[in-house]
Amino acid sequence: MKKLKILSLILAILILFVGCTGGTVKTSDLTKLEQATSSETISQSNELPSDGIVSQSQMEAMSGKDATYSFSSTDEASKIKYTWLYEGKKIQNAIEQNLKVTILTEIPKTIEEKSKNVLGFQLEKINLAAPAKLQVELPNAWDCNTIEVYKLTDNHSELISDDGTIKDKTITISVTETGKDFYIVGTTSDKKEETVNNSAHTCVLAIDCKTILNNKDDLNEAKADFVPADGWILKRETVEYESGETVYDLLYRICKDRGIHMEASFTPIYSTYYVEGINQLYEFDCGSNSGWMYKVNGWYPNYGCSKYEISDGDVIEWRYTCELGHDVGDTYYEN
């Protein structure tokens, strides 16, 4: 941690110096500078220790690298093998990870009724350092073409995702939540493969302030006219992006093109932009814990939006929170 703080201070001084001389700092330049500070190495294929811990220094060694890293282990009771996958370039704020997976022996009736193909598992409660993939090797092949992931909320099953894949006996799912019991369900559907246009890079973008609708008593009266009746500032829309663009780059460009107000400031010590306001709605406009957060593919990154480089198919959501993220599904401050 001391090393990180020293490096951050050096970087902040360099950025301030550049700013004082009239230069500009691009997102790509910052990323290259940060990559250059890491001298540690780690294999792309790793066996997890028995406690499932990947240390902060190991995560730091992957941070910003254009490579995929795997961590494999086997559940002792069921003998089911599992593998975690992390993209190095998605790790910008490295923190320790506990990747131990425990296969469940009992399946709730509300889940069991959905299919004969069900696998339950438990994840340790952590803050994810990056969006991760989890692969599970099934003991027997499932007859299905759709993979869904559920969790139980107040004894009711809640669908988390339906974009998992299955190939032979290997299931791959996205992990955006931890600290609960989850259930992989294999079903058969009539879904058709979508035609992919390789000539353009596309992602999904949405901006909403729906939480304000339930907290109007805390809203700054002068901002009432800027809150849409349905809470949507920009409904979910597929947009094109340029290779190398970050979440911040996209937000800035789309807001400018659509005439949507947006204001952000650069924070040297974190080397990233912080979005202060969208559509004239700023942090603290609806309570002391209010402000803007961004989510990508169901995960709230633990680093700034100008560090997150977009990939094809990403679903990017800008959400206004009134409760430090609790009301929009972020559990960072609970962990």
GINORQUI-V603868 format. One record per residue. N is the residue number from 1. RES is the residue in three letters. PHI is phi as a letter, one per 30 degrees, with the letter a starting at -180 (NA if undefined). OMEGA is omega in whole degrees, -180 to 180 (none if undefined). D_CENTER is the distance of its C-alpha to the mean C-alpha in Angstrom with 2 decimals. Layout:
n;res;phi;omega;d_center
N;RES;PHI;OMEGA;D_CENTER
N;RES;PHI;OMEGA;D_CENTER
//
This chain:
n;res;phi;omega;d_center
1;MET;NA;179;23.33
2;LYS;d;179;26.60
3;LYS;d;180;26.00
4;LEU;d;-178;22.62
5;LYS;d;180;24.30
6;ILE;d;179;27.20
7;LEU;d;180;25.15
8;SER;d;180;23.21
9;LEU;d;178;26.64
10;ILE;d;179;28.12
11;LEU;d;180;25.35
12;ALA;d;-179;25.77
13;ILE;d;179;29.54
14;LEU;d;-179;29.26
15;ILE;d;179;27.11
16;LEU;d;179;29.54
17;PHE;d;178;32.42
18;VAL;d;180;31.15
19;GLY;d;-178;30.67
20;CYS;d;-179;34.23
21;THR;c;175;35.67
22;GLY;i;-179;34.28
23;GLY;d;177;31.77
24;THR;b;179;28.27
25;VAL;c;-180;25.10
26;LYS;c;179;22.75
27;THR;e;-178;19.07
28;SER;d;180;20.17
29;ASP;d;180;22.83
30;LEU;d;-180;20.62
31;THR;d;-180;18.38
32;LYS;d;-180;21.65
33;LEU;d;-180;23.11
34;GLU;d;179;20.36
35;GLN;d;-176;20.56
36;ALA;d;-177;24.30
37;THR;d;-177;24.22
38;SER;c;-179;23.05
39;SER;c;180;26.06
40;GLU;d;179;24.89
41;THR;b;177;24.31
42;ILE;b;180;22.79
43;SER;d;177;23.52
44;GLN;d;177;21.15
45;SER;b;-174;22.38
46;ASN;b;173;22.65
47;GLU;c;179;24.07
48;LEU;d;172;22.45
49;PRO;d;-176;24.97
50;SER;d;180;26.27
51;ASP;d;177;24.21
52;GLY;i;-174;20.89
53;ILE;d;167;20.16
54;VAL;c;-172;18.58
55;SER;d;178;19.76
56;GLN;d;-180;18.28
57;SER;d;177;20.75
58;GLN;d;177;19.71
59;MET;d;178;16.06
60;GLU;d;-180;17.61
61;ALA;d;179;19.70
62;MET;d;-171;16.81
63;SER;e;175;15.04
64;GLY;i;-177;15.27
65;LYS;d;179;17.30
66;ASP;d;-178;17.45
67;ALA;a;177;17.60
68;THR;c;-177;16.07
69;TYR;c;-178;16.87
70;SER;c;178;17.85
71;PHE;b;-172;18.86
72;SER;c;175;21.32
73;SER;a;-180;23.38
74;THR;b;175;25.50
75;ASP;d;-172;25.74
76;GLU;d;-175;29.23
77;ALA;d;-174;30.54
78;SER;c;-176;29.49
79;LYS;i;177;29.47
80;ILE;d;-179;26.38
81;LYS;d;177;24.52
82;TYR;b;-178;20.76
83;THR;b;174;18.62
84;TRP;c;178;15.11
85;LEU;b;177;13.76
86;TYR;b;171;11.70
87;GLU;d;-177;11.81
88;GLY;e;-177;13.50
89;LYS;d;178;12.72
90;LYS;d;179;8.95
91;ILE;c;180;10.30
92;GLN;b;179;11.79
93;ASN;b;-172;12.32
94;ALA;d;175;13.69
95;ILE;b;-180;14.35
96;GLU;e;179;16.22
97;GLN;b;172;14.75
98;ASN;c;-172;16.88
99;LEU;c;179;16.39
100;LYS;d;179;19.53
101;VAL;c;178;19.63
102;THR;c;179;22.60
103;ILE;d;-178;23.94
104;LEU;d;-180;25.44
105;THR;c;-180;29.08
106;GLU;c;-180;29.31
107;ILE;c;179;27.64
108;PRO;e;-177;28.00
109;LYS;d;-179;30.35
110;THR;d;177;27.96
111;ILE;d;-177;25.74
112;GLU;d;-179;28.77
113;GLU;d;-175;30.26
114;LYS;d;-176;27.57
115;SER;a;174;28.55
116;LYS;d;-180;30.50
117;ASN;c;-177;27.55
118;VAL;b;174;25.32
119;LEU;b;179;23.67
120;GLY;c;178;22.43
121;PHE;a;-179;20.50
122;GLN;b;178;19.40
123;LEU;c;176;16.58
124;GLU;d;-178;17.24
125;LYS;d;179;15.58
126;ILE;b;166;13.34
127;ASN;c;-178;10.49
128;LEU;d;178;8.14
129;ALA;d;-180;8.75
130;ALA;a;173;6.18
131;PRO;d;-174;4.75
132;ALA;b;173;8.35
133;LYS;c;176;11.23
134;LEU;b;177;14.15
135;GLN;c;180;17.61
136;VAL;b;178;20.57
137;GLU;c;-179;24.18
138;LEU;d;176;26.24
139;PRO;d;179;29.88
140;ASN;b;-178;31.04
141;ALA;d;176;29.88
142;TRP;c;175;28.67
143;ASP;c;-178;30.33
144;CYS;a;177;27.45
145;ASN;b;180;25.35
146;THR;b;179;22.40
147;ILE;c;179;19.83
148;GLU;c;177;18.31
149;VAL;b;-178;16.45
150;TYR;b;167;17.78
151;LYS;b;178;17.95
152;LEU;c;176;20.95
153;THR;b;-177;21.04
154;ASP;h;178;24.60
155;ASN;i;175;25.99
156;HIS;c;-180;24.56
157;SER;d;180;22.21
158;GLU;b;180;18.95
159;LEU;d;178;17.26
160;ILE;c;-180;13.52
161;SER;a;176;13.43
162;ASP;b;-177;16.32
163;ASP;c;176;15.08
164;GLY;d;180;15.98
165;THR;b;176;18.78
166;ILE;b;177;22.02
167;LYS;b;-173;24.47
168;ASP;h;-180;27.62
169;LYS;c;-176;26.61
170;THR;c;177;23.06
171;ILE;c;177;20.12
172;THR;b;179;16.58
173;ILE;b;174;13.63
174;SER;d;179;9.84
175;VAL;c;178;8.82
176;THR;b;178;6.32
177;GLU;b;178;9.39
178;THR;b;174;12.29
179;GLY;i;-179;15.81
180;LYS;b;170;17.30
181;ASP;c;-180;19.35
182;PHE;b;-176;17.79
183;TYR;b;175;19.90
184;ILE;c;-178;19.74
185;VAL;b;178;22.28
186;GLY;c;180;24.00
187;THR;b;177;25.89
188;THR;c;180;27.87
189;SER;b;-179;27.35
190;ASP;c;-177;28.89
191;LYS;d;-180;25.78
192;LYS;c;178;26.64
193;GLU;d;179;24.94
194;GLU;d;178;23.83
195;THR;d;-177;25.55
196;VAL;c;176;23.36
197;ASN;c;-176;24.61
198;ASN;d;-177;24.25
199;SER;d;-178;25.92
200;ALA;b;175;23.00
201;HIS;c;-179;19.30
202;THR;b;175;17.60
203;CYS;b;179;14.36
204;VAL;c;179;14.07
205;LEU;b;177;14.10
206;ALA;b;178;14.93
207;ILE;b;179;16.04
208;ASP;b;176;17.45
209;CYS;b;-176;19.22
210;LYS;d;-178;20.24
211;THR;d;180;20.07
212;ILE;d;-179;22.98
213;LEU;d;179;25.12
214;ASN;c;-178;25.23
215;ASN;b;-176;25.90
216;LYS;d;179;28.54
217;ASP;d;-179;30.86
218;ASP;c;-175;28.59
219;LEU;d;173;28.17
220;ASN;e;-174;30.13
221;GLU;e;-179;32.99
222;ALA;d;-177;33.04
223;LYS;c;-175;29.57
224;ALA;e;-177;30.42
225;ASP;d;-178;31.32
226;PHE;c;-180;27.91
227;VAL;c;179;26.16
228;PRO;d;-177;26.38
229;ALA;e;-179;28.09
230;ASP;c;178;25.26
231;GLY;i;-178;22.48
232;TRP;c;172;21.19
233;ILE;c;173;21.35
234;LEU;b;179;20.00
235;LYS;d;-177;19.64
236;ARG;e;-175;17.24
237;GLU;b;176;18.70
238;THR;d;-178;18.40
239;VAL;b;177;19.00
240;GLU;d;176;19.89
241;TYR;b;178;18.46
242;GLU;c;179;20.13
243;SER;e;-180;19.16
244;GLY;j;179;17.71
245;GLU;d;176;16.54
246;THR;c;177;13.58
247;VAL;e;178;11.72
248;TYR;d;179;14.57
249;ASP;e;-178;17.20
250;LEU;d;-180;16.41
251;LEU;e;-180;16.46
252;TYR;e;-176;19.64
253;ARG;d;-178;21.30
254;ILE;d;179;20.69
255;CYS;d;179;21.75
256;LYS;d;-179;24.76
257;ASP;d;-176;25.73
258;ARG;c;180;25.52
259;GLY;i;178;27.24
260;ILE;c;179;24.48
261;HIS;d;175;24.85
262;MET;a;178;22.09
263;GLU;b;180;22.61
264;ALA;b;178;20.68
265;SER;b;180;21.95
266;PHE;d;-180;21.37
267;THR;c;-174;20.99
268;PRO;e;-175;22.82
269;ILE;d;177;22.10
270;TYR;c;178;18.30
271;SER;h;-179;18.99
272;THR;a;176;16.72
273;TYR;d;176;17.29
274;TYR;c;-179;16.82
275;VAL;d;-177;17.13
276;GLU;d;-176;20.04
277;GLY;a;174;21.06
278;ILE;b;180;20.68
279;ASN;h;179;23.72
280;GLN;i;177;25.67
281;LEU;c;-174;23.43
282;TYR;c;173;22.61
283;GLU;e;179;21.23
284;PHE;i;177;23.81
285;ASP;d;180;25.34
286;CYS;b;179;24.70
287;GLY;j;-176;25.09
288;SER;d;-180;24.47
289;ASN;c;-176;20.86
290;SER;c;179;19.90
291;GLY;l;-176;17.90
292;TRP;c;175;15.06
293;MET;b;176;11.31
294;TYR;b;-177;8.67
295;LYS;b;178;5.79
296;VAL;b;179;4.64
297;ASN;h;176;5.81
298;GLY;i;-177;5.68
299;TRP;c;175;2.65
300;TYR;c;-179;4.45
301;PRO;e;179;4.76
302;ASN;c;176;8.21
303;TYR;b;-172;9.96
304;GLY;d;-174;11.60
305;CYS;d;179;10.98
306;SER;d;174;13.87
307;LYS;c;-177;12.36
308;TYR;c;180;9.51
309;GLU;d;-174;11.71
310;ILE;d;174;11.42
311;SER;b;-180;12.20
312;ASP;e;177;14.45
313;GLY;i;179;13.33
314;ASP;e;174;9.91
315;VAL;c;-174;9.77
316;ILE;c;-179;9.24
317;GLU;b;172;10.35
318;TRP;c;-175;12.14
319;ARG;b;177;13.37
320;TYR;d;179;16.27
321;THR;c;175;16.40
322;CYS;c;-174;19.81
323;GLU;b;176;18.96
324;LEU;h;176;16.51
325;GLY;j;-178;13.53
326;HIS;e;-175;15.42
327;ASP;d;177;16.55
328;VAL;b;173;13.27
329;GLY;j;178;11.69
330;ASP;c;-177;10.08
331;THR;c;-175;11.92
332;TYR;e;-175;11.46
333;TYR;d;175;15.14
334;GLU;d;-174;16.38
335;ASN;d;none;15.73
//
